[in-house]
Amino acid sequence: MNGWLLLPGLQAGGFSPHETINRNRRAFGAHRMNDIFDKIRKDMGPIGRHHKQSHGYFSFPKLEGELGAHMNFRGKPVLVWSLNNYLGLANHPEVRAVDAQAAKDWGMAYPMGARMMSGQTKYHEQLENELSTFMGKEDSFLLNYGYQGCMSAIEALLSRHDVLVYDSECHACMIDGARLHMGKRFVFQHNDMASFDKQLENARKLVEGVRRRYSGDDRGRVRHGRRPRQVERDRGAQGEVQLPPLRGRRARLRHAGPRRSRYR
């Protein structure tokens, strides 16, 4: 897939298609497009590079038999450690009977949609209430799987004003939740307390630096020309200091509107 990159946004001004392409070349250089699949061909990643030896064994193994601690693999009985059937209830007769009855009454597609949009039912709320009572908690929230729960918890508890410090080898759901975090984050090496202390100190310095910048320095003066009373007045409902308004060149650039293209 080789060819020139054509940007339609630069065709304004009554230029012909040929002249538009020439202007694209001059503006962005004679850059040839690379095949998007070249990366996969050159580097298949830490697991893909061993696919010939590992596929069907270490990765994508085919287990046969009823779900449980003992299953068949390549015609031989093996001990399985990686299933989510922790309590061994997947094949319990009562569980399978309820499962079959639910499929008969509601079908496999019900309720057809995310709970927030169209998938909410009274049975979801009933199960949540029963789980809350069983666990002795005020409330509970039912999610499709634990992976989503961890990611959702990180997103719900943290904002862009928070600093996150996490283990480099924590579960993938936590790593993905950390990647969605819009604030600053620091990662420390697994089982390395020196690395943990270092990253925790980096986080502390960052937080204290922001506080000094927008609250005041050691001499009691406030930067950006604001007095302590102004800082207190500008604090939000959660005690956060609001950023001062832009002044000077930054303010002019912000209110000047989008810059015009030189080809118009």
Backbone hydrogen bonds, N-H to C=O, Kabsch-Sander energy under -0.5 kcal/mol:
donor,donor_aa,acceptor,acceptor_aa,energy
5,L,31,H,-0.5
6,L,4,W,-0.7
7,L,5,L,-0.5
10,L,7,L,-1.8
11,Q,8,P,-1.9
14,G,11,Q,-0.5
15,F,11,Q,-0.5
20,T,16,S,-2.6
21,I,17,P,-2.2
22,N,18,H,-2.0
23,R,19,E,-2.3
24,N,20,T,-2.2
25,R,21,I,-2.3
26,R,22,N,-2.2
27,A,23,R,-2.4
28,F,24,N,-2.4
29,G,25,R,-1.8
31,H,29,G,-2.3
32,R,30,A,-0.6
33,M,3,G,-1.5
38,D,35,D,-1.8
41,R,37,F,-1.9
42,K,38,D,-2.3
43,D,39,K,-2.9
48,G,44,M,-0.8
49,R,45,G,-1.8
50,H,47,I,-1.5
51,H,48,G,-1.8
53,Q,50,H,-0.8
54,S,50,H,-2.8
55,H,51,H,-2.2
56,G,59,S,-3.2
57,Y,54,S,-2.6
57,Y,59,S,-0.5
58,F,54,S,-1.0
59,S,54,S,-1.9
62,K,56,G,-0.5
63,L,61,P,-0.8
64,E,72,N,-2.5
71,M,69,A,-0.5
71,M,78,V,-1.8
72,N,64,E,-2.7
73,F,76,K,-3.1
74,R,62,K,-0.6
76,K,73,F,-1.3
78,V,71,M,-3.3
80,V,69,A,-3.2
80,V,78,V,-0.5
86,Y,84,N,-2.0
88,G,85,N,-0.9
92,H,89,L,-1.4
96,R,92,H,-2.6
97,A,93,P,-2.0
98,V,94,E,-2.2
99,D,95,V,-2.3
100,A,96,R,-2.3
101,Q,97,A,-2.2
102,A,98,V,-2.5
103,A,99,D,-1.9
104,K,100,A,-1.7
105,D,101,Q,-2.4
106,W,102,A,-2.8
107,G,102,A,-0.7
107,G,103,A,-1.1
112,M,109,A,-1.6
117,M,114,A,-0.9
118,S,114,A,-1.8
119,G,114,A,-3.1
120,Q,115,R,-0.6
125,E,121,T,-1.3
126,Q,122,K,-2.1
127,L,123,Y,-2.2
128,E,124,H,-2.2
129,N,125,E,-2.3
130,E,126,Q,-2.1
131,L,127,L,-2.5
132,S,128,E,-2.4
133,T,129,N,-2.2
134,F,130,E,-2.4
135,M,131,L,-2.3
136,G,132,S,-0.9
137,K,132,S,-2.5
143,L,141,F,-0.5
149,G,145,Y,-1.4
150,C,146,G,-2.3
151,M,147,Y,-1.9
152,S,148,Q,-2.6
153,A,149,G,-2.1
154,I,150,C,-1.9
155,E,151,M,-2.0
156,A,152,S,-2.3
157,L,153,A,-2.2
158,L,154,I,-1.9
162,D,159,S,-1.8
164,L,184,K,-2.1
166,Y,186,F,-2.1
168,S,188,F,-2.1
170,C,167,D,-1.3
174,M,171,H,-0.8
175,I,171,H,-1.9
176,D,172,A,-2.6
177,G,173,C,-1.8
178,A,174,M,-2.3
179,R,175,I,-2.0
180,L,176,D,-1.3
181,H,177,G,-0.5
181,H,178,A,-0.8
186,F,164,L,-3.1
188,F,166,Y,-2.1
192,D,189,Q,-1.6
193,M,191,N,-0.6
196,F,192,D,-2.2
197,D,193,M,-2.8
198,K,194,A,-2.1
199,Q,195,S,-2.4
200,L,196,F,-2.5
201,E,197,D,-2.1
202,N,198,K,-2.2
203,A,199,Q,-2.2
204,R,200,L,-2.2
205,K,201,E,-2.7
206,L,202,N,-2.0
207,V,203,A,-2.3
208,E,204,R,-2.7
209,G,205,K,-2.4
210,V,206,L,-2.0
211,R,207,V,-2.2
212,R,208,E,-2.5
213,R,209,G,-2.0
214,Y,210,V,-2.0
215,S,211,R,-1.2
216,G,211,R,-0.5
216,G,212,R,-1.1
217,D,221,R,-2.4
220,G,217,D,-1.7
225,G,222,V,-0.6
226,R,223,R,-1.1
230,Q,227,R,-0.7
231,V,227,R,-1.9
232,E,228,P,-2.3
233,R,229,R,-2.2
234,D,230,Q,-2.0
235,R,231,V,-0.6
235,R,232,E,-0.8
236,G,240,E,-3.1
239,G,236,G,-1.5
242,Q,234,D,-1.0
242,Q,240,E,-0.5
250,R,247,R,-0.8
251,A,247,R,-0.5
252,R,248,G,-2.0
253,L,249,R,-2.5
254,R,250,R,-2.0
255,H,251,A,-2.0
256,A,252,R,-0.8
257,G,254,R,-0.5
264,R,261,S,-1.4
